[in-house]
Amino acid sequence: MSVIDIDGLLCDVAAEAPCGEDLEYDPNFIRLETLAQETPERQYGGTIIPAEPPDWVNVKKTALELFTRTRDLRVTVYLVRALLHTDGLQGFSDGLHLLRGLIEKFWEGLYPKLDPDDDNDPTLRINIVSALIDPEATLRNIREMPLVVSRIVGRFSFRDMQIAAGVLKPIVAKDDKTPLPEQAMIDSAFQDVDLMVLRDTALALEQIKVNSTAIEAVLTDQVGILQSLNLSPLRELSQEMYVIVAGWLSRRGYVEPSSEPEASESDIETSDSDAGQQAGIAKGPKLVVGELNNREDVIRMLDKLCEYFARHEPSSPVPFLLKRAKRLMDKDFMEVLRDLAPGGTDHAKVILGLDEQPPS
């Protein structure tokens, strides 16, 4: 279950202004940016006041208030980061789902606006989203987020598991008496935690992978591969964490309940011909639209593939790639290259000799 109302946050702010207004200089937006900053360590005389983390609870609250008035990438990314701290991996997963929906639906009108006088340069937007793969601002916090919580044994993060496995060597202060995590304790926590909680953690990690892949695909479709963002650090981290949780689900004998209804006796007692037809459907190849004889057939097939994913796998990023392929079908080689890699056309012309003047 989502920790935020994703569908509600993806609605138009107003019919005449779907993305609302630009709140960059609004007092609440400025407050949001202040709340999201860490307070550095301070010293007054002989007293040292330790650094304080951002006020994530109020970052989340303020961002959601701003969402009633605007659709802004900056507000969204602050909200995604806040959800990680206030609602854990499930919150972060929901935040990515929201971000994905936002750039899918509102890319043209989203704030900060693209500048038509600067060839709609997307650098500012890409830099905003890049906070999701910042090693300190996001990835470190994901590693330190509890991956398993046991009321008896305690809570352990992915970082704890790396330390216990000897993959990571922690820097420990001389006066720090906190015991280092041990594999036996971590194993006990995984044995103790409720299976449904463990399953929900695995699902959240899986959705983090799915949505980060989709976000990258949408950005690439909008700005081209050379200007897009590589979110693989986030995907790879979530995959490593997922493997651990899924492994424990398997070790504890968890089996995902089947969504298929059990067959009744009347269903089983079918005629041989019916059974043969059903077997043919299940095992044999089935043509969807017959032979592909021309470009129009290919376009219809691409549309059908997109419809399939929309109905049966709505979280898949594949439709974005299919739609892009469809859009490129009428372009020549150089136009396709210009779309996929805008900076690569000059190199291609040199390699192919397209700039050479014909002999006189």
C-alpha positions as CSV (number, residue, x, y, z in Angstrom):
1,M,0.0,0.0,0.0
2,S,1.4,3.4,-1.0
3,V,2.4,5.8,1.7
4,I,1.3,8.8,-0.4
5,D,-1.6,9.4,-2.8
6,I,0.3,9.0,-6.0
7,D,-2.8,9.3,-8.3
8,G,-3.9,12.4,-6.5
9,L,-0.5,14.0,-6.8
10,L,-0.4,13.3,-10.6
11,C,-3.7,15.1,-11.2
12,D,-3.6,18.5,-12.9
13,V,-3.3,21.4,-10.5
14,A,-5.9,23.3,-12.5
15,A,-7.6,22.8,-15.9
16,E,-6.2,26.0,-17.2
17,A,-2.7,25.4,-15.7
18,P,-2.0,21.6,-15.3
19,C,1.4,22.3,-13.6
20,G,0.2,25.2,-11.5
21,E,2.6,28.0,-10.9
22,D,6.4,28.5,-10.5
23,L,7.0,28.7,-6.8
24,E,10.8,29.2,-6.9
25,Y,10.6,32.4,-5.0
26,D,7.7,31.5,-2.8
27,P,8.4,31.6,1.0
28,N,7.4,27.9,1.4
29,F,9.6,26.8,-1.4
30,I,12.6,28.6,0.1
31,R,11.7,27.1,3.5
32,L,11.6,23.6,1.8
33,E,15.2,24.1,0.6
34,T,16.3,25.2,4.0
35,L,14.7,22.3,5.8
36,A,16.4,19.9,3.3
37,Q,19.9,21.1,4.3
38,E,22.1,19.5,6.9
39,T,23.1,21.8,9.8
40,P,26.9,21.7,10.0
41,E,28.8,21.1,13.2
42,R,29.2,24.3,15.3
43,Q,31.4,25.3,18.1
44,Y,30.7,27.9,20.7
45,G,33.7,28.4,23.0
46,G,34.6,25.0,24.3
47,T,31.2,23.5,23.4
48,I,30.8,21.5,20.1
49,I,27.3,21.1,18.8
50,P,27.2,18.1,16.4
51,A,25.9,18.3,12.9
52,E,22.2,17.8,12.5
53,P,20.5,16.0,9.6
54,P,17.8,17.7,7.5
55,D,14.3,17.9,9.1
56,W,12.9,15.2,6.8
57,V,9.4,15.1,8.5
58,N,8.8,18.7,7.7
59,V,10.5,18.4,4.3
60,K,7.8,15.8,3.4
61,K,5.0,17.9,4.9
62,T,6.1,21.1,3.1
63,A,6.6,19.3,-0.2
64,L,3.2,17.8,-0.1
65,E,1.7,21.3,0.7
66,L,3.5,22.7,-2.4
67,F,2.1,19.9,-4.5
68,T,-1.3,21.4,-4.1
69,R,0.0,24.4,-6.1
70,T,2.7,23.2,-8.5
71,R,4.2,20.3,-10.4
72,D,8.0,20.9,-9.9
73,L,10.9,18.5,-10.2
74,R,12.7,20.2,-7.4
75,V,9.8,19.7,-5.0
76,T,9.4,16.1,-6.2
77,V,13.0,15.1,-5.6
78,Y,13.0,16.6,-2.1
79,L,9.9,14.6,-1.4
80,V,11.4,11.4,-2.7
81,R,14.4,11.8,-0.5
82,A,12.3,12.7,2.5
83,L,10.1,9.6,2.0
84,L,13.2,7.4,2.3
85,H,13.8,8.8,5.8
86,T,10.2,9.0,7.0
87,D,8.8,5.8,5.4
88,G,11.8,3.7,4.5
89,L,12.3,1.7,1.3
90,Q,8.5,1.6,0.6
91,G,8.4,5.4,0.8
92,F,11.3,5.8,-1.5
93,S,9.7,3.3,-4.0
94,D,6.5,5.3,-3.9
95,G,8.5,8.5,-4.4
96,L,10.1,7.1,-7.5
97,H,6.7,6.0,-8.8
98,L,5.5,9.6,-8.4
99,L,8.6,11.0,-10.1
100,R,8.1,8.6,-13.0
101,G,4.5,9.6,-13.5
102,L,5.3,13.2,-13.3
103,I,7.9,13.2,-16.1
104,E,5.7,10.9,-18.2
105,K,2.7,13.2,-17.9
106,F,4.0,16.7,-17.4
107,W,7.4,16.9,-19.1
108,E,6.6,19.9,-21.3
109,G,5.0,22.0,-18.6
110,L,7.0,20.8,-15.6
111,Y,8.9,23.3,-13.5
112,P,11.7,24.4,-13.8
113,K,10.6,25.3,-17.4
114,L,12.7,24.4,-20.4
115,D,14.1,27.6,-22.0
116,P,13.2,27.8,-25.7
117,D,15.8,30.5,-26.2
118,D,18.5,28.0,-25.1
119,D,17.3,25.2,-27.4
120,N,15.2,23.7,-24.5
121,D,18.4,22.7,-22.7
122,P,17.4,20.0,-20.1
123,T,20.7,20.3,-18.0
124,L,19.0,21.9,-15.0
125,R,16.3,19.2,-14.9
126,I,18.8,16.4,-15.3
127,N,20.9,17.8,-12.5
128,I,17.9,17.9,-10.2
129,V,17.1,14.2,-10.8
130,S,20.8,13.3,-10.4
131,A,20.4,13.8,-6.6
132,L,18.9,10.3,-6.7
133,I,22.3,8.8,-7.5
134,D,24.4,11.1,-5.3
135,P,26.7,8.9,-3.3
136,E,26.2,10.9,-0.1
137,A,22.8,12.5,-0.4
138,T,21.0,9.3,-1.4
139,L,22.9,6.1,-2.0
140,R,24.6,6.2,1.4
141,N,21.3,6.7,3.1
142,I,19.8,3.7,1.3
143,R,22.6,1.5,2.4
144,E,22.1,2.6,6.0
145,M,18.3,2.1,5.9
146,P,17.1,-0.9,7.9
147,L,16.7,-3.9,5.6
148,V,15.5,-6.2,8.3
149,V,13.9,-5.3,11.7
150,S,13.5,-7.8,14.5
151,R,12.0,-6.8,17.8
152,I,14.1,-9.5,19.5
153,V,17.5,-9.2,17.7
154,G,17.5,-5.6,16.4
155,R,17.6,-3.8,13.0
156,F,20.3,-4.2,10.4
157,S,21.0,-2.3,7.2
158,F,22.7,-3.3,4.0
159,R,25.8,-1.5,5.3
160,D,25.7,-3.7,8.4
161,M,25.6,-6.8,6.2
162,Q,28.6,-5.6,4.1
163,I,30.6,-5.1,7.4
164,A,29.6,-8.5,8.7
165,A,30.6,-10.1,5.4
166,G,34.0,-8.4,5.4
167,V,33.2,-6.4,2.3
168,L,33.3,-3.1,4.0
169,K,35.7,-2.0,6.8
170,P,34.1,0.6,9.0
171,I,35.9,3.6,10.4
172,V,35.4,3.4,14.2
173,A,36.4,6.1,16.7
174,K,38.7,5.0,19.5
175,D,36.0,5.7,22.1
176,D,33.2,4.0,20.2
177,K,32.2,0.9,22.1
178,T,29.3,0.0,19.7
179,P,29.7,-3.7,18.7
180,L,30.2,-4.4,15.0
181,P,27.3,-6.3,13.3
182,E,27.8,-10.1,13.2
183,Q,26.5,-12.4,10.5
184,A,24.9,-14.7,13.1
185,M,22.8,-11.8,14.5
186,I,21.8,-10.7,11.1
187,D,20.7,-14.3,10.2
188,S,18.7,-14.4,13.4
189,A,16.9,-11.2,12.5
190,F,16.0,-12.6,9.1
191,Q,14.7,-15.7,10.7
192,D,12.6,-13.7,13.2
193,V,11.0,-11.1,11.0
194,D,7.5,-11.6,9.7
195,L,7.4,-13.2,6.2
196,M,4.9,-10.6,4.9
197,V,7.1,-7.8,6.1
198,L,10.1,-9.4,4.3
199,R,8.0,-9.9,1.2
200,D,6.9,-6.2,1.2
201,T,10.6,-5.2,1.5
202,A,11.4,-7.4,-1.6
203,L,8.5,-5.8,-3.5
204,A,9.7,-2.3,-2.6
205,L,13.2,-3.0,-3.8
206,E,11.9,-4.6,-7.0
207,Q,9.8,-1.5,-7.7
208,I,12.8,0.8,-7.1
209,K,14.5,-1.1,-9.9
210,V,11.5,-0.9,-12.2
211,N,10.8,2.7,-11.6
212,S,14.4,3.9,-11.9
213,T,14.7,2.0,-15.2
214,A,11.5,3.7,-16.4
215,I,12.7,7.1,-15.3
216,E,15.9,6.7,-17.2
217,A,14.0,5.5,-20.3
218,V,11.6,8.5,-20.2
219,L,14.5,11.0,-19.8
220,T,16.4,9.4,-22.6
221,D,13.4,9.6,-24.8
222,Q,12.9,13.2,-24.0
223,V,16.5,14.5,-24.2
224,G,18.5,11.9,-26.1
225,I,21.0,9.4,-24.8
226,L,24.0,11.8,-24.6
227,Q,22.1,14.2,-22.3
228,S,20.2,11.7,-20.2
229,L,21.0,10.3,-16.8
230,N,22.5,6.9,-16.0
231,L,20.6,5.6,-12.9
232,S,22.5,2.3,-12.8
233,P,24.1,3.0,-9.4
234,L,20.6,3.1,-7.9
235,R,19.5,0.0,-9.8
236,E,22.6,-2.0,-8.9
237,L,22.3,-1.1,-5.2
238,S,18.6,-2.0,-5.0
239,Q,19.4,-5.3,-6.9
240,E,22.1,-6.2,-4.4
241,M,19.7,-5.6,-1.5
242,Y,16.9,-7.4,-3.3
243,V,19.0,-10.6,-3.8
244,I,19.6,-10.8,0.0
245,V,15.9,-10.3,0.9
246,A,14.7,-12.7,-1.9
247,G,17.2,-15.2,-0.8
248,W,15.9,-15.2,2.7
249,L,12.3,-15.5,1.5
250,S,13.4,-18.6,-0.4
251,R,15.3,-20.1,2.6
252,R,12.2,-19.7,4.7
253,G,10.0,-21.4,2.2
254,Y,7.9,-18.5,1.1
255,V,5.9,-19.1,-2.0
256,E,3.9,-16.3,-3.7
257,P,0.2,-17.2,-3.7
258,S,-1.1,-18.1,-7.2
259,S,-3.6,-15.6,-8.7
260,E,-5.0,-18.4,-10.9
261,P,-8.3,-19.8,-9.6
262,E,-8.4,-23.5,-8.9
263,A,-10.0,-25.6,-11.6
264,S,-13.4,-27.1,-10.8
265,E,-14.4,-30.6,-11.9
266,S,-16.5,-29.2,-14.7
267,D,-13.5,-27.3,-16.0
268,I,-11.4,-30.5,-16.0
269,E,-14.0,-32.5,-17.8
270,T,-13.5,-30.9,-21.2
271,S,-13.7,-32.6,-24.5
272,D,-10.6,-33.9,-26.2
273,S,-10.9,-31.3,-28.9
274,D,-11.2,-28.5,-26.4
275,A,-8.2,-29.8,-24.5
276,G,-6.3,-30.0,-27.7
277,Q,-7.2,-26.4,-28.6
278,Q,-6.2,-25.2,-25.1
279,A,-2.9,-27.1,-25.4
280,G,-2.3,-25.5,-28.7
281,I,-2.9,-22.1,-27.3
282,A,-0.6,-22.8,-24.3
283,K,2.3,-24.5,-26.1
284,G,2.2,-23.7,-29.8
285,P,3.2,-20.4,-31.4
286,K,0.3,-18.1,-32.0
287,L,0.2,-15.4,-34.7
288,V,-1.2,-12.1,-33.5
289,V,-1.7,-10.3,-36.8
290,G,-0.5,-12.6,-39.4
291,E,2.4,-11.8,-41.7
292,L,4.1,-8.4,-41.6
293,N,4.0,-7.2,-45.2
294,N,4.6,-3.5,-45.0
295,R,5.5,-0.6,-42.8
296,E,1.9,0.0,-41.7
297,D,1.8,-3.6,-40.4
298,V,4.9,-3.0,-38.4
299,I,3.4,0.2,-36.9
300,R,0.2,-1.7,-35.9
301,M,2.3,-4.4,-34.3
302,L,4.2,-1.9,-32.3
303,D,0.9,-0.3,-31.2
304,K,-0.4,-3.8,-30.1
305,L,2.8,-4.4,-28.2
306,C,2.4,-1.1,-26.4
307,E,-1.2,-2.0,-25.6
308,Y,-0.2,-5.3,-24.2
309,F,2.3,-3.8,-21.8
310,A,-0.2,-1.1,-20.8
311,R,-2.7,-3.8,-19.8
312,H,-0.5,-6.5,-18.4
313,E,2.8,-4.9,-17.4
314,P,2.1,-1.2,-16.7
315,S,5.4,-0.8,-14.8
316,S,7.5,-1.9,-17.7
317,P,9.7,0.7,-19.5
318,V,9.5,-1.3,-22.8
319,P,6.7,0.8,-24.2
320,F,8.8,4.0,-24.1
321,L,11.4,2.2,-26.3
322,L,8.8,0.9,-28.7
323,K,7.2,4.3,-29.1
324,R,10.6,5.8,-29.8
325,A,11.3,3.1,-32.4
326,K,7.9,3.9,-34.0
327,R,8.8,7.6,-34.1
328,L,12.1,6.9,-35.7
329,M,10.7,4.7,-38.5
330,D,10.3,7.5,-41.0
331,K,13.7,9.1,-40.4
332,D,16.9,8.4,-42.5
333,F,20.1,7.2,-41.0
334,M,21.5,10.7,-40.1
335,E,18.2,11.8,-38.6
336,V,18.0,8.7,-36.4
337,L,21.6,9.3,-35.3
338,R,20.8,12.9,-34.6
339,D,17.9,11.9,-32.4
340,L,19.7,9.2,-30.5
341,A,23.1,10.9,-30.2
342,P,22.8,14.6,-31.2
343,G,26.6,15.2,-30.8
344,G,27.5,12.2,-32.8
345,T,26.5,13.4,-36.3
346,D,29.7,15.3,-37.0
347,H,31.8,12.2,-36.3
348,A,29.5,10.1,-38.5
349,K,29.9,12.5,-41.4
350,V,33.7,12.3,-41.1
351,I,33.6,8.5,-40.9
352,L,31.2,8.1,-43.8
353,G,32.8,10.9,-45.9
354,L,29.6,12.8,-46.2
355,D,31.3,16.2,-46.1
356,E,33.7,15.5,-48.9
357,Q,33.2,17.6,-52.0
358,P,32.8,15.7,-55.3
359,P,35.7,16.0,-57.6
360,S,35.4,18.8,-60.2
